[in-house]
Amino acid sequence: MNFKNIGLHVPEILFPKDGTEMTKWAVVACDQYTSQPEYWGKAGDIVEDAPSTLNLILPEVYLETPREEALVFEINVTMNRYLDENILVKQKPGFVLVDRKTAIVPSRKGLVVGLDLEQYDFHEGSETLIRATEGTIVDRLPPRIKVRKDAPIELPHIMVLIDDPEKTVIEPLFDMDLEKIYDFELMMESGHLRGFRVDDENILNSISENLSRLADPEAFSQKYKVKDKAVLLYAMGDGNHSFATAKAIWEELKKKEGSGEDVMSHPARYALVELVNLHDEGLEFEPIHRVVFGIDAEDVFKEMSAFYAKHGSELLIDSFESVSEAETEALKSRDADFHAITFVSPEIAGVLTIKNPKFTLEVATLQSFIDFYMEDKKSVKIDYVHAKEVVSDLGAKPGNMGFFLESISKHDLFKTIILDGALPRKTFSMGEADEKRFYLECRKITG
């Protein structure tokens, strides 16, 4: 069942069989805790030999390590075994209504659906119905493609935003008498998860109708006060590169098989995601900080000063006794003509003040330099970190430097994307690491 005008697909979801220990089954998104292998080791200790999505994903902490190739092979073997042994059971076509409690918020509501990859293009300047919110780094796709290309199933940690201020799509479903599918505590004190089955045809049609209203061109133009702009209905929240991976594999499949009716009905045309309303009270935008490894702070400051001067900006560097003092100073000095970025290194904590910045967002000002600096330095690595305390800890280690960034307003997101295109990568995060989507629902993507 498809609603092609709004890129919506009603999937046949796979759930773990009755009796599965759900706390062991569900694990956090693979792109979290990438500098903390101990987290994933602890997850493995919790799961032990039980069926788990941990056995179906490649945590990115293991990318470019000796374990990567063996893990990819094991993932595909385990996926097939879970299907052959009926550990995964196909359900009637439908959606899943999700209610997530975290340590920070009592409820974040979502709806697991399929989206049509034909309605998505991650390249710069795209004006498709489904749009990337940040720049897609094509070089980051190959390891994800390696995992997905031979995989018989997909698991989503992808969260996609809709801008529904009247709360017409997701929220009314919680007033309906729906069958509860799961209700359990997530591992490592990551909150609680409830899921409800949405497979009644009338309800599915109602969801489609309400999404169609959001996608009405006239209403869209009035809402964002724009003219002659293509409708943006779905904006990527989390999992931008995973969704882009699904798109890349779909395009390769079309090249290989042609664009006939058979391939256009292939399950790989769609990707499973969780829709979340931008106006959900439980949805919070958090900044994503940076930690750079394998550098010398003095060299960074020297090149940074020259880089910004070349682009018509001036760099000032002030040091402080602590990160908290630096953050207080950064807050005071920040305005339209100054960008102020707190940093920590093994020697000092301080504030980088960039006068007359070229970019509107501080994250773009910082990332433009980091990209330039790392261009010809293969030994220098970067990690994108959610928790400030992790940045403080890692940034203070020898050879490292941590940078702290501020969050953008979630209410500016859609209009910014419509007018300016994709934001710099890793501009914002929907919550802290332990608030990310946990893998649970699966879907078969082979013919």
Secondary structure, 3 states (H helix, E strand, C coil): CEEHHHCEECCCEEEECCCCCHHHHCEECCCCCCCCHHHHHHHHHHHCCCCCHHHHCCCHHHCCCCCHHHHHHHHHHHHHHHHHCCCEEECCCCEEEEEEECCCCCCEEEEEEEEEHHHECCCCCCCCCEECCECCCHHHHHHHHHHHCCCCEECCCCEEEECCCCCCCCHHHHHCCCCEEEEEECHHHCCEEEEEEECCHHHHHHHHHHHHHHCCHHHHHHHHCCCCCCCCCEEEEECHHHHHHHHHHHHHHHHHHCCCHHHHCCHHHEEEEEEEECCCCCCCEEECEEEEECCCHHHHHHHHHHHHHHCCCEEEEEEECCHHHHHHHHHHHCECCEEEEEEECCCCEEEEEEECCCCCCHHHHHHHHHHHHHCCCCCCEEEEECCHHHHHHHHCCCCEEEEECCCCCHHHHHHHHHHHCCECCCCEEECCHHHCCEECCEEECCC
